[in-house]
């Protein structure tokens, strides 16, 4: 159990969010690495218990998206059953292509999310897989800022892949949060993106902490074509073991040691996984000397560390 959850303000908003965010993609669809033929998605009762337990332990931010199967619907239904819950929801619009974004499609997405989640206002709406073209050469941001001014959106953010999209997102004056991949193997955002975000007062949400299961025991189920990735995870596991840490513990505490991350997203597919993650978070960040050593685990080849190249749903 997390005995003292840390909270951080999101600049230019009225949001004060927990250092741990509960990602809900695994509650809405099959996701991540798992044993062949065995479902990762929890049954409804357990999934509801996951949300309830997260809230009881101080987590006050849930991350979802229309693209996450039934996630929005499930989160909305679960929260209706927990009427006393004080929780923020971060959802998304898209993903869209770089051309011909239909304004009506964006508006309909927002209205659908409001209905699914049972909300009068969406606390945070992030552009899913945002690109510079979408931000500056399409009607997307105009529609989102209009919805914000109408009170349908509290704040606008961008969820991105890669340094170029991250830096472009932070150039837009209406973007207040940035969601990026950050983990033991993928440290590509550390050099430019995180310092820029800190300088500009952009709140950063770190996702892919466990790299879709690679930084857990699930790595054993990686297909043979991803043996290089499996070997890199094994190297990280050996490093963790040398410090009397499990690999998931090292992975989560690494992200908590990155002070530039306002909140760290954890995705779980079972209640025991959530309890484990909460226990790990309760230990706090990696000590400075261990954190400094993790740079040797970083991988720069995006074809290895970016799940879009794996051929796994």
C-alpha positions in Angstrom: 0.0 0.0 0.0 1.2 3.5 -0.8 1.2 5.2 2.6 1.7 8.8 1.4 0.9 9.4 -2.2 2.6 12.4 -3.7 0.6 14.9 -5.7 1.7 17.5 -8.2 0.1 20.5 -9.7 -0.4 20.7 -13.5 0.6 24.2 -14.5 -2.1 26.4 -16.1 -4.9 24.0 -14.9 -6.9 23.3 -11.8 -5.5 19.7 -11.7 -3.5 18.4 -8.8 -2.7 14.8 -9.7 -1.2 11.8 -8.1 2.4 10.8 -8.9 0.9 7.4 -10.1 -1.7 7.3 -12.8 -3.7 4.2 -13.5 -3.7 3.3 -17.2 -6.8 1.5 -18.3 -6.1 0.1 -21.7 -5.9 -3.4 -20.3 -9.3 -3.0 -18.7 -10.9 -2.3 -22.1 -9.1 -4.7 -24.5 -6.5 -7.4 -24.8 -3.2 -5.6 -24.6 0.5 -6.3 -24.1 2.6 -9.4 -23.9 1.2 -12.6 -22.5 1.1 -16.3 -22.7 -0.4 -17.6 -25.9 -4.1 -18.4 -25.5 -4.4 -16.8 -22.1 -6.4 -13.5 -21.8 -4.7 -10.5 -20.2 -7.9 -8.5 -19.8 -9.4 -9.0 -16.3 -13.0 -9.9 -15.8 -15.4 -7.1 -14.9 -15.5 -7.7 -11.2 -11.7 -7.7 -10.9 -11.4 -4.7 -13.2 -13.8 -2.8 -11.0 -11.8 -3.8 -7.9 -8.6 -2.5 -9.6 -10.1 0.9 -10.1 -11.5 1.0 -6.6 -8.2 -0.1 -5.0 -6.3 2.4 -7.0 -8.5 5.2 -5.7 -8.4 3.9 -2.1 -4.6 4.1 -2.3 -4.5 7.7 -3.4 -4.4 7.5 -7.2 -6.6 10.2 -8.6 -5.9 10.2 -12.3 -7.1 7.5 -14.8 -5.8 7.5 -18.3 -8.1 6.1 -21.1 -8.9 6.7 -24.8 -11.5 5.9 -27.4 -8.9 3.7 -29.1 -8.7 1.5 -26.0 -11.6 -0.8 -26.8 -14.3 -0.6 -24.2 -12.0 1.3 -21.7 -14.0 4.6 -21.6 -17.3 2.8 -21.2 -15.9 0.5 -18.5 -14.3 3.4 -16.6 -17.5 5.4 -16.8 -19.6 2.5 -15.5 -17.1 1.7 -12.7 -17.0 5.3 -11.5 -20.8 5.5 -11.4 -20.7 2.7 -8.9 -18.1 4.5 -6.8 -20.2 7.7 -6.4 -17.9 9.2 -3.7 -14.8 8.9 -5.9 -12.9 12.2 -6.5 -10.9 11.4 -9.6 -9.7 13.1 -12.7 -9.9 11.4 -16.1 -7.5 11.9 -19.0 -8.9 10.7 -22.3 -7.9 11.3 -25.9 -9.0 12.2 -29.4 -7.8 10.2 -32.4 -5.4 8.9 -33.5 -5.8 10.8 -36.7 -3.8 11.0 -39.9 -1.9 14.2 -40.8 -4.4 15.2 -43.5 -8.1 15.9 -43.8 -9.0 15.7 -40.1 -12.8 16.1 -40.2 -14.0 18.7 -37.6 -17.2 16.8 -37.1 -15.2 13.6 -36.3 -13.4 15.5 -33.5 -16.5 17.0 -32.0 -18.3 13.6 -32.2 -15.4 12.0 -30.4 -15.6 14.5 -27.6 -19.3 14.1 -27.2 -19.0 10.3 -27.2 -16.3 10.4 -24.5 -18.5 12.6 -22.4 -21.3 10.1 -22.7 -19.1 7.1 -22.1 -17.5 8.5 -19.1 -20.7 10.1 -17.6 -19.1 13.5 -17.4 -20.1 17.0 -18.0 -16.5 18.0 -18.6 -13.4 16.1 -19.7 -10.6 17.0 -17.3 -7.8 16.4 -19.8 -8.1 15.6 -23.5 -4.8 14.4 -25.2 -4.3 14.2 -28.9 -3.5 10.6 -29.5 -0.2 10.2 -31.4 0.0 13.9 -32.0 2.1 15.3 -34.8 3.3 18.8 -35.8 1.1 18.8 -38.8 -2.0 18.0 -36.7 -1.2 20.7 -34.2 -0.3 23.5 -36.7 -1.8 22.6 -40.1 -5.3 21.2 -39.2 -8.5 22.4 -37.5 -7.9 20.0 -34.6 -6.5 22.5 -32.1 -9.1 25.1 -33.0 -11.9 22.6 -32.2 -10.3 21.5 -28.9 -9.7 25.1 -27.7 -13.2 26.0 -28.6 -14.5 23.0 -26.6 -12.2 24.1 -23.7 -13.6 27.6 -23.9 -17.1 26.1 -23.8 -16.3 24.2 -20.6 -16.4 20.8 -22.2 -12.6 20.3 -21.7 -10.5 21.3 -18.8 -7.1 21.1 -20.4 -5.5 19.9 -23.7 -2.4 17.7 -23.9 -0.5 15.6 -26.5 0.4 12.0 -26.3 3.4 11.4 -28.7 5.9 9.1 -30.1 9.4 10.4 -30.7 11.4 13.5 -29.9 10.3 15.5 -32.9 6.6 15.2 -32.1 7.2 16.0 -28.4 9.2 19.2 -29.1 6.6 20.3 -31.7 3.8 19.7 -29.2 5.5 21.9 -26.6 5.7 24.8 -29.1 1.9 25.1 -29.2 0.7 27.5 -26.5 -2.5 25.6 -25.7 -0.7 22.3 -24.9 -0.3 21.9 -21.1 0.6 18.2 -20.8 2.8 15.9 -22.7 2.6 12.1 -22.5 5.7 10.2 -23.5 7.3 6.7 -23.3 9.9 6.5 -20.6 11.4 3.4 -19.1 14.7 1.6 -18.3 15.4 0.8 -22.0 13.8 3.8 -23.6 15.5 6.9 -22.3 15.4 8.9 -25.5 13.4 11.8 -24.1 15.9 12.6 -21.4 18.3 14.8 -23.4 16.0 17.4 -24.9 12.4 16.8 -24.2 12.3 16.6 -20.4 14.6 19.6 -19.9 12.4 21.6 -22.4 9.2 20.6 -20.6 10.6 21.7 -17.3 11.8 25.0 -18.7 8.4 25.7 -20.3 6.2 24.5 -17.4 4.7 21.6 -19.4 3.6 18.7 -17.2 4.9 15.3 -18.4 3.1 12.0 -18.0 5.4 9.0 -18.4 3.9 5.9 -20.0 5.3 2.5 -21.0 6.9 2.0 -17.6 6.9 -1.8 -18.0 7.3 -1.6 -21.8 4.1 -3.5 -22.6 5.3 -6.3 -20.2 8.9 -6.6 -21.5 10.2 -5.3 -18.1 8.3 -8.0 -16.2 8.2 -11.8 -16.2 6.0 -11.6 -19.3 9.2 -11.1 -21.4 9.5 -14.9 -21.6 6.5 -14.9 -24.0 8.2 -12.6 -26.5 8.3 -14.2 -30.0 11.7 -15.4 -31.3 11.9 -12.5 -33.7 12.2 -10.2 -30.7 15.1 -12.1 -29.1 17.3 -9.0 -29.1 14.7 -7.2 -27.1 14.3 -10.1 -24.7 18.1 -10.2 -24.2 18.2 -6.5 -23.4 15.5 -7.0 -20.9 17.5 -9.9 -19.4 20.5 -7.6 -19.1 18.3 -5.1 -17.2 17.0 -7.9 -15.0 20.6 -8.9 -14.2 21.4 -5.3 -13.3 18.3 -5.1 -11.0 19.2 -8.4 -9.3 22.6 -7.1 -8.6 21.0 -4.4 -6.6 18.5 -6.8 -4.9 15.7 -5.5 -7.0 13.2 -7.3 -9.2 13.0 -6.0 -12.8 9.5 -4.5 -12.3 10.7 -2.8 -9.1 13.7 -1.3 -10.9 11.5 -0.2 -13.8 8.9 1.7 -11.7 11.3 3.2 -9.3 13.5 4.3 -12.2 10.6 6.4 -13.5 9.8 7.7 -10.0 13.4 8.9 -9.8 12.9 11.0 -13.0 11.7 14.2 -11.3 10.6 15.7 -14.5 7.7 13.3 -14.8 4.7 14.8 -13.0 2.9 11.4 -13.0 3.9 7.9 -14.0 1.3 5.6 -15.7 1.0 2.0 -14.6 -1.1 -0.5 -16.5 -2.1 -3.7 -14.7 -4.3 -6.6 -15.8 -5.0 -8.1 -12.3 -5.5 -6.9 -8.7 -2.3 -8.7 -7.5 -0.3 -6.7 -10.2 -1.8 -3.5 -8.8 -0.9 -4.4 -5.2 2.6 -5.2 -6.3 2.9 -1.9 -8.2 1.6 0.1 -5.2 4.0 -1.7 -2.9 6.9 -0.8 -5.2 5.8 2.8 -5.5 5.7 2.9 -1.7 9.5 2.3 -1.7 10.0 5.6 -3.5 12.5 6.4 -6.4 15.7 4.6 -7.0 18.6 6.0 -5.0 20.7 8.5 -6.9 23.7 6.1 -7.4 21.4 3.4 -8.8 19.6 5.9 -11.0 22.9 7.1 -12.4 23.9 3.6 -13.4 20.7 3.0 -15.5 22.1 5.1 -18.4 24.0 2.0 -19.4 20.7 0.1 -20.0 19.4 2.7 -22.5 18.7 1.6 -26.1 18.6 4.1 -28.9 17.3 1.9 -31.7 13.6 2.7 -32.0 12.9 -0.5 -33.9 13.8 -2.4 -30.8 12.2 -0.3 -28.0 9.2 1.2 -29.8 6.2 -1.3 -29.7 4.9 0.0 -33.0 7.7 -2.0 -34.7 7.1 -5.3 -32.9 4.0 -6.6 -34.7 2.2 -7.2 -31.4 -1.2 -5.8 -30.7 
